[in-house]
Amino acid sequence: MKIGIPKEIKSEEGRVALLPVHVAELIDDGHSVTVETGAGILSGATDADYTAVGARIAPGSASVFGTCELIVKVKEPQEAEYGLMQPHHILLTNIHAAADRPLTDQLLKIGLSAISAENTHRYGSPNCPLAGEVGAFEGVRMCLSPHGGSGRHFMPHFGAPALKAVVLGLGAVGNGALRTLMRLGCSVTGLDINAGSRKRARLEWAGSDFSAGDIAALPGLLADTDLFVNCVLWPKHRNDHLISRAMLAQMKSTAVIADISCDEGGAVETTRATTWSDPVYVEDGIRHFCVDNIPGAVPATASAGYGAALLPHIKSIARHGVIATCRQDDWLARGLTCINGELILEEAGIVQKRPFTPVAELLSD
Ligand SMILES: NC(=O)c1ccc[n+]([C@@H]2O[C@H](COP(=O)([O-])OP(=O)(O)OC[C@H]3O[C@@H](n4cnc5c(N)ncnc54)[C@H](O)[C@@H]3O)[C@@H](O)[C@H]2O)c1
């Protein structure tokens, strides 16, 4: 199969879908791989590194989309890429279709096969721990006084307490945030509705300045917290919030919200997604950091994990096609978003109130 890797064009996105080490395996399997010039440069892979393993270098994205069938990317297609997608394409990338009606409209109109990579990770997304680790790090930086923060150091000093952080949601992202905050020496409260998640975090950070509680404890923590890190996986159909606009008035004026989940109008009512080139905004006096591609800031690391996670799926699709692979691999099937103009992804159907064909029904034919 002809596999294409375009250069990511989202703001400040330096990741690439596959590094040369991954491309080499596909070429060994008998496939051809075309990489857009410069696609790997911010991840530490030059055009020469790709040609050394047998890839072809294309001068631009039009050439990649125009000559390849299986298109592998990192971020959701940007508007400039809409016109490049064709009905015969198989697109494997992070799509987040439920939250993006215009993109869903495009994918259905074009009629290509699209798979949401973010739903296909049997062992958890390799990007989530990175997002937590880097997002929390950025949050700590914003607590420094010159950046408008409370000026509390991230570790205790001569009896002065360390920076106080609250982490909401103790899953893959939340645990990444804890690793950064705990290792720096912060004083952290982790909140989660799930007793198992709280227990795991307590065990991991026993002996450190860490406590875990139910999310119901949040209102009591608003007044003396320097940094809120939101890592809750928020159901897209929910209309309520964990941190409402009214709650911002109860926070210190120097507090910062690092919303790593960054669902617009989700767990944090006042969140809107930002980019690394303009990452922070102030709403009701509170700084919000809501970059929606945090791992894009550590591309040399993030691309290694992303490529490794997708490679087995790519090999299987390239060998057996989308439908046969989904029948064999229920994790890939979870990502099936649309095919031939038919919406398959249940979450997008429910959130956007549009008809969809459940994946089990599609695969049973
Ligand atoms: N900004 C970025 O670059 C970036 C990158 C990766 C992931 N994310 C986002 O981070 C979010 C978290 O991902 P994850 O992989 O950690 O999910 P996860 O499922 O592993 O963890 C979510 C945690 O939230 C908890 N939770 C759910 N509802 C809750 C509630 N009402 N109150 C408190 N806790 C609750 C769950 O029990 C779970 O422990 C997702 O929305 C994901 O899209 C963002």
The ligand as an SDF file (V2000), in Angstrom:
LIG
                    3D

 44 48  0  0  0  0  0  0  0  0999 V2000
   -4.3300   19.0630   25.8380 N   0  0  0  0  0  0  0  0  0  0  0  0
   -3.7400   18.0020   25.3170 C   0  0  0  0  0  0  0  0  0  0  0  0
   -2.7750   18.1120   24.5590 O   0  0  0  0  0  0  0  0  0  0  0  0
   -4.2250   16.6180   25.6740 C   0  0  0  0  0  0  0  0  0  0  0  0
   -3.4370   15.5170   25.3460 C   0  0  0  0  0  0  0  0  0  0  0  0
   -3.8770   14.2440   25.7360 C   0  0  0  0  0  0  0  0  0  0  0  0
   -5.1180   14.0850   26.3690 C   0  0  0  0  0  0  0  0  0  0  0  0
   -5.8780   15.1990   26.6300 N   0  0  0  0  0  0  0  0  0  0  0  0
   -7.1870   15.0850   27.3030 C   0  0  0  0  0  0  0  0  0  0  0  0
   -7.0120   14.7980   28.6750 O   0  0  0  0  0  0  0  0  0  0  0  0
   -8.2310   14.2430   29.1780 C   0  0  0  0  0  0  0  0  0  0  0  0
   -7.9550   13.1200   30.1550 C   0  0  0  0  0  0  0  0  0  0  0  0
   -7.4590   11.9980   29.4560 O   0  0  0  0  0  0  0  0  0  0  0  0
   -7.0210   10.6590   30.2290 P   0  0  0  0  0  0  0  0  0  0  0  0
   -6.3800    9.7820   29.2010 O   0  0  0  0  0  0  0  0  0  0  0  0
   -6.2800   10.9870   31.4590 O   0  0  0  0  0  0  0  0  0  0  0  0
   -8.4240   10.0480   30.6420 O   0  0  0  0  0  0  0  0  0  0  0  0
   -8.6360    8.8760   31.6970 P   0  0  0  0  0  0  0  0  0  0  0  0
   -9.9160    8.2300   31.3500 O   0  0  0  0  0  0  0  0  0  0  0  0
   -7.4030    8.0290   31.8140 O   0  0  0  0  0  0  0  0  0  0  0  0
   -8.7750    9.6560   33.1040 O   0  0  0  0  0  0  0  0  0  0  0  0
   -9.8430   10.4820   33.4010 C   0  0  0  0  0  0  0  0  0  0  0  0
  -10.0420   10.4890   34.9150 C   0  0  0  0  0  0  0  0  0  0  0  0
  -11.0810   11.4270   35.2040 O   0  0  0  0  0  0  0  0  0  0  0  0
  -11.8780   10.8670   36.2400 C   0  0  0  0  0  0  0  0  0  0  0  0
  -13.1940   11.4960   36.2350 N   0  0  0  0  0  0  0  0  0  0  0  0
  -14.2140   11.3140   35.3580 C   0  0  0  0  0  0  0  0  0  0  0  0
  -15.2520   12.0930   35.6910 N   0  0  0  0  0  0  0  0  0  0  0  0
  -14.8800   12.7920   36.7830 C   0  0  0  0  0  0  0  0  0  0  0  0
  -15.5020   13.7640   37.5770 C   0  0  0  0  0  0  0  0  0  0  0  0
  -16.7470   14.1750   37.3230 N   0  0  0  0  0  0  0  0  0  0  0  0
  -14.8290   14.2740   38.6130 N   0  0  0  0  0  0  0  0  0  0  0  0
  -13.5670   13.8520   38.8970 C   0  0  0  0  0  0  0  0  0  0  0  0
  -12.9210   12.9310   38.1840 N   0  0  0  0  0  0  0  0  0  0  0  0
  -13.5660   12.3990   37.1330 C   0  0  0  0  0  0  0  0  0  0  0  0
  -11.9270    9.3770   35.9350 C   0  0  0  0  0  0  0  0  0  0  0  0
  -12.3050    8.6010   37.0560 O   0  0  0  0  0  0  0  0  0  0  0  0
  -10.4820    9.1340   35.4880 C   0  0  0  0  0  0  0  0  0  0  0  0
   -9.6650    8.7600   36.5710 O   0  0  0  0  0  0  0  0  0  0  0  0
   -9.0360   13.8310   27.9460 C   0  0  0  0  0  0  0  0  0  0  0  0
  -10.0810   14.7690   27.7640 O   0  0  0  0  0  0  0  0  0  0  0  0
   -8.0440   13.9420   26.8080 C   0  0  0  0  0  0  0  0  0  0  0  0
   -8.6510   14.2510   25.5630 O   0  0  0  0  0  0  0  0  0  0  0  0
   -5.4370   16.4490   26.2980 C   0  0  0  0  0  0  0  0  0  0  0  0
  1  2  1  0
  2  3  2  0
  2  4  1  0
  4  5  1  0
  4 44  2  0
  5  6  2  0
  6  7  1  0
  7  8  2  0
  8  9  1  0
  8 44  1  0
  9 10  1  0
  9 42  1  0
 10 11  1  0
 11 12  1  0
 11 40  1  0
 12 13  1  0
 13 14  1  0
 14 15  2  0
 14 16  1  0
 14 17  1  0
 17 18  1  0
 18 19  2  0
 18 20  1  0
 18 21  1  0
 21 22  1  0
 22 23  1  0
 23 24  1  0
 23 38  1  0
 24 25  1  0
 25 26  1  0
 25 36  1  0
 26 27  1  0
 26 35  1  0
 27 28  2  0
 28 29  1  0
 29 30  1  0
 29 35  2  0
 30 31  1  0
 30 32  2  0
 32 33  1  0
 33 34  2  0
 34 35  1  0
 36 37  1  0
 36 38  1  0
 38 39  1  0
 40 41  1  0
 40 42  1  0
 42 43  1  0
M  CHG  2   8   1  16  -1
M  END
$$$$
